[in-house]
């Protein structure tokens, strides 16, 4: 990890539960990495995402969920590190593997779970499901099942912020496969020309669905492509939450100060297949095992333990609290009603046109 030896060993509580509707405390720069409360917030939020993903995988296997599930397990350090560098009002766009992004930004666990269950108490009234969750109140402009579709949306949000003087920064999360498509290049080009306050975050998990990155990209790093658009390109260890936070913080500060966009490549790994049920024949057991040894959660727990910030008893307590919160979210979702079929055309564009909006 980078520059973390000076972290104080004093303890100051759990720093918030980071479970349901509690956005990360406003980032205070690199000094935040010396604050035990902040470090524990990062850890708790990563654990929340992991336990949520494990629960969704189990529920899907039991046939209790509609639609498909794309697990974010293994990539938690990227979402949490990035979102910790953002304010509540900053924007993010997400992907088909987006549960972690929403929870990292401070999303409500109950509403997320209800949406995945397809219930009316969910974020989108149960109509969006796992791949289409949005929360405009905390700047989540939506997960998106179309590869790379969130990239121009984030650029547009950044343009809006620039034109209106809102001072908001936008972040686009996307995978390495999305870095090959036209919207990626068009968005980076436009953002560079107009100095838009946007950070493009490529979660390079090694595979575009089933194709290894070296087979679909000739560049050594996704971040190398930034040079073509005269913007900074940074590659970071995506399983090191503090390294991700530090790199994102620099990009966000640059964007907010009018310096324009940054392309941040976060090298990470999904522990599950592309989707639940994916047989995974394109990956070797040895490869998966190597990456499991770099699991960002026990890795960060060991770091915090070495600093005297996280004792075994507290780690177990956090895990117990998070598991309880996830189970209560499942209960909330299962108690909730499905959407009324009569509302199928409500909240869509045709509804707005009909009413003259």
C-alpha positions in Angstrom: 0.0 0.0 0.0 1.1 3.6 -0.6 1.9 6.0 2.2 0.0 4.3 4.9 2.6 3.7 7.6 1.7 6.8 9.5 -1.9 5.7 10.2 -2.7 6.3 13.9 -3.3 3.2 16.0 -5.8 5.0 18.3 -9.3 3.6 18.0 -12.4 5.8 17.6 -15.3 3.4 17.2 -16.9 1.8 14.2 -17.3 5.0 12.2 -20.9 4.3 11.1 -22.4 1.0 9.9 -22.1 1.7 6.2 -25.0 -0.7 5.6 -28.2 1.1 4.8 -28.5 4.6 3.4 -25.4 6.0 5.1 -23.1 7.7 2.5 -19.4 7.7 3.4 -18.3 10.7 5.3 -17.1 13.5 3.1 -13.5 12.8 2.0 -10.9 14.9 3.7 -8.0 14.1 1.5 -5.0 11.8 2.1 -5.2 12.7 5.9 -8.4 10.5 6.0 -6.1 7.5 5.6 -4.7 8.3 9.1 -8.2 8.3 10.7 -9.1 4.9 12.2 -12.8 5.8 11.9 -12.5 6.3 8.2 -10.5 3.1 7.8 -13.2 1.1 9.6 -15.9 2.7 7.4 -14.0 1.4 4.4 -13.7 -2.1 5.8 -17.3 -2.3 6.9 -18.6 -1.2 3.6 -16.4 -3.8 1.8 -17.8 -6.5 4.1 -21.3 -5.3 3.5 -20.9 -5.6 -0.3 -19.3 -9.1 0.1 -22.1 -10.4 2.4 -24.7 -9.0 0.1 -23.2 -10.6 -2.9 -22.9 -14.0 -1.2 -26.5 -13.8 -0.1 -27.7 -12.9 -3.6 -25.7 -15.8 -5.1 -27.3 -18.2 -2.5 -30.8 -16.9 -3.1 -30.4 -17.2 -6.9 -29.2 -20.8 -6.6 -32.3 -21.5 -4.5 -34.5 -20.1 -7.2 -35.8 -17.3 -5.0 -34.7 -14.4 -7.3 -36.0 -13.4 -10.8 -33.6 -12.6 -13.6 -29.8 -13.0 -13.6 -27.2 -12.1 -11.0 -23.7 -10.9 -11.9 -21.7 -11.0 -8.7 -19.3 -8.2 -7.7 -17.5 -10.4 -5.1 -13.8 -9.8 -5.2 -13.9 -6.3 -6.6 -15.1 -4.5 -3.5 -11.9 -2.4 -2.9 -12.5 -0.7 -6.2 -16.1 0.5 -5.6 -15.4 1.5 -2.0 -12.1 3.2 -2.7 -13.5 5.2 -5.5 -16.7 6.2 -3.8 -14.9 7.2 -0.6 -13.2 10.0 -2.6 -16.6 11.4 -3.7 -19.1 13.7 -2.1 -22.8 12.7 -1.6 -23.8 14.9 -4.6 -21.2 13.6 -7.0 -22.5 11.3 -9.8 -21.7 7.7 -10.6 -22.9 5.5 -13.4 -22.8 1.8 -12.9 -22.9 -1.5 -14.8 -24.6 -4.9 -15.0 -22.3 -5.8 -12.0 -23.4 -2.8 -10.0 -24.6 -3.8 -6.5 -21.2 -2.9 -5.1 -21.2 0.5 -6.7 -24.6 1.5 -5.2 -23.7 0.2 -1.7 -20.3 1.9 -1.9 -22.0 5.2 -2.7 -24.3 4.9 0.4 -27.3 3.1 -1.1 -30.0 1.7 1.1 -29.6 -2.1 1.5 -33.3 -2.7 2.0 -34.3 -0.9 -1.2 -31.5 -2.6 -3.2 -32.6 -6.0 -2.0 -36.2 -5.3 -2.7 -35.4 -4.2 -6.2 -33.4 -7.4 -6.9 -36.4 -9.3 -5.7 -38.6 -7.3 -8.0 -40.7 -5.7 -5.3 -42.5 -2.3 -5.3 -40.4 -1.1 -2.3 -37.3 -1.4 -4.4 -35.4 1.6 -5.8 -37.2 1.4 -9.1 -40.4 -0.1 -7.9 -39.3 -3.6 -8.7 -39.3 -2.8 -12.4 -35.5 -2.5 -12.9 -34.1 -5.5 -11.1 -30.5 -6.3 -10.5 -29.0 -4.5 -13.5 -31.0 -1.3 -13.5 -30.9 0.3 -10.0 -30.7 4.1 -9.6 -30.8 6.5 -6.6 -30.7 10.1 -7.8 -30.7 11.4 -4.2 -27.1 10.2 -3.8 -26.0 10.7 -7.4 -26.4 7.1 -8.6 -27.5 7.7 -12.2 -28.2 4.1 -12.7 -26.8 0.7 -13.3 -27.0 -0.4 -17.0 -27.2 -3.7 -18.7 -25.7 -2.4 -21.9 -22.0 -2.7 -22.0 -20.3 0.8 -21.7 -23.6 2.7 -21.8 -22.9 4.5 -18.6 -19.7 6.1 -19.9 -21.4 8.8 -22.1 -24.1 9.3 -19.4 -21.3 10.2 -16.9 -19.7 12.5 -19.4 -23.1 14.2 -19.9 -23.6 14.6 -16.2 -20.2 16.1 -15.9 -21.0 18.5 -18.8 -24.2 19.5 -17.0 -22.2 20.2 -13.8 -19.8 22.3 -15.7 -22.4 24.3 -17.5 -24.5 24.9 -14.3 -21.5 25.5 -12.0 -22.6 22.8 -9.6 -19.1 21.7 -8.9 -20.1 18.0 -9.1 -17.7 15.3 -10.4 -19.0 12.3 -12.3 -17.5 8.8 -12.3 -18.2 6.2 -14.9 -17.6 2.6 -13.8 -17.0 0.1 -16.7 -15.2 -3.1 -17.5 -12.2 -3.8 -19.6 -14.4 -5.0 -22.4 -16.2 -1.7 -22.5 -12.9 0.1 -23.1 -13.0 -1.4 -26.7 -16.3 0.1 -27.8 -17.1 3.4 -29.5 -18.8 5.1 -26.6 -15.6 4.8 -24.5 -13.5 6.6 -27.1 -16.1 9.1 -28.0 -16.7 10.0 -24.4 -13.0 10.4 -23.6 -12.5 12.5 -26.6 -15.3 14.9 -25.8 -14.4 15.0 -22.1 -10.8 15.9 -23.0 -11.8 18.6 -25.5 -14.2 20.3 -23.0 -12.2 19.6 -19.8 -15.2 17.8 -18.2 -15.0 17.0 -14.5 -15.3 13.2 -15.0 -13.2 10.2 -13.9 -13.4 7.1 -16.1 -12.9 4.1 -13.9 -12.1 0.9 -15.7 -12.6 -2.2 -13.5 -10.2 -4.5 -15.3 -11.0 -7.9 -13.9 -9.1 -9.7 -16.7 -12.1 -10.8 -18.8 -14.6 -9.3 -21.2 -17.3 -11.8 -20.3 -15.3 -14.9 -21.2 -12.4 -13.5 -23.2 -9.1 -12.7 -21.5 -8.0 -9.1 -21.8 -4.8 -9.9 -23.7 -7.0 -11.4 -26.5 -9.2 -8.3 -27.0 -6.7 -5.5 -26.3 -3.1 -5.1 -27.6 -2.2 -2.3 -25.2 -0.4 -3.3 -22.0 -2.8 -1.3 -19.9 -6.3 0.2 -20.5 -4.8 3.4 -19.0 -2.3 3.6 -21.9 -5.3 4.7 -24.1 -5.5 8.0 -22.2 -2.5 9.3 -24.0 -4.5 9.5 -27.3 -6.8 12.0 -25.6 -4.1 14.0 -23.8 -5.5 13.1 -20.3 -3.8 11.4 -17.4 -4.0 7.6 -17.4 -3.3 5.7 -14.1 -3.2 2.0 -13.3 -3.7 1.0 -9.7 -4.0 -2.2 -7.7 -7.7 -2.6 -7.6 -7.6 -5.0 -4.6 -5.9 -2.3 -2.4 -8.7 -0.1 -1.2 -6.4 2.7 0.0 -4.4 2.7 -3.2 -7.7 3.1 -5.1 -8.9 5.8 -2.8 -5.6 7.8 -3.1 -5.6 7.6 -6.9 -9.3 8.5 -7.2 -8.8 11.4 -4.8 -6.1 12.9 -7.0 -8.3 12.5 -10.1 -11.4 14.0 -8.4 -9.5 16.9 -7.0 -8.1 17.6 -10.5 -11.5 17.4 -12.1 -13.1 19.6 -9.4 -10.4 22.2 -9.9 -11.1 22.4 -13.7 -8.2 20.2 -14.8 -10.4 17.8 -16.8 -10.9 14.1 -16.9 -8.7 11.1 -15.8 -8.7 7.5 -17.0 -8.2 5.3 -13.9 -7.6 1.6 -14.5 -8.3 -0.6 -11.4 -6.8 -4.0 -11.8 -9.0 -6.5 -9.9 -10.7 -9.9 -10.3 -14.2 -11.3 -10.0 -14.2 -14.4 -7.8 -17.4 -15.7 -9.5 -18.1 -16.3 -13.1 -19.4 -13.7 -15.5 -22.9 -14.6 -14.3 -24.2 -17.1 -11.8 -24.3 -20.4 -13.5 -21.3 -19.7 -15.6 -19.3 -22.9 -15.7 -16.0 -20.9 -15.9 -14.1 -23.2 -18.2 -12.1 -20.3 -19.5 -10.3 -19.8 -16.2 -8.0 -22.3 -14.5 -8.3 -23.3 -10.9 -4.8 -22.1 -10.3 -5.6 -18.6 -11.5 -8.7 -18.3 -9.4 -6.7 -19.6 -6.4 -3.9 -17.0 -6.9 -6.5 -14.2 -7.0 -8.3 -15.5 -3.9 -5.0 -15.1 -2.1 -5.2 -11.4 -3.0 -8.8 -11.1 -1.8 -9.2 -7.4 -0.9 -11.1 -7.9 2.4 -8.8 -10.2 4.4 -5.9 -8.3 2.9 -7.3 -5.0 4.3 -8.3 -6.6 7.6 -4.7 -7.8 8.0 -3.4 -4.3 7.3 -5.8 -2.8 9.9 -4.9 -5.4 12.4 -1.2 -4.6 12.0 -2.0 -1.0 12.7 -3.9 -1.9 15.8 -7.2 -0.5 14.3 -9.1 -3.8 13.9 -8.9 -6.5 16.6 -10.2 -10.0 15.9 -13.2 -9.4 18.2 -14.2 -6.2 16.4 -13.8 -7.9 13.0 -16.1 -10.6 14.1 -18.6 -8.1 15.5 -18.6 -6.1 12.2 -19.2 -9.3 10.3 -22.1 -10.4 12.6 -23.7 -6.9 12.4 -23.5 -6.9 8.6 -24.8 -10.4 8.2 -27.8 -9.4 10.4 -28.4 -6.3 8.3 -28.3 -8.4 5.1 -30.7 -10.9 6.4 -33.1 -8.2 7.6 -33.0 -6.8 4.1 -34.0 -10.1 2.6 -36.9 -10.3 5.1 -37.9 -6.8 4.1 -37.8 -7.7 0.4 -39.8 -10.9 0.9 -42.5 -9.1 2.9 -42.9 -6.5 0.2 -45.5 -6.7 -2.6 -44.6 -7.0 -6.3 -45.5 -4.0 -8.5 -49.1 -3.7 -9.7 -49.2 -4.7 -13.3 -51.4 -1.7 -14.0 -48.3 0.5 -13.3 -46.2 -1.2 -16.1 -46.1 2.0 -18.2 -45.7 4.4 -15.3 -42.2 5.9 -14.9 -41.2 5.4 -18.5 -40.7 7.9 -21.3 -44.0 7.3 -23.0 -45.8 8.1 -19.7 -44.0 11.5 -19.5 -44.9 12.3 -23.2 -48.6 11.4 -22.6 -48.8 13.8 -19.7 -47.0 16.6 -21.6 -43.9 16.6 -19.4 
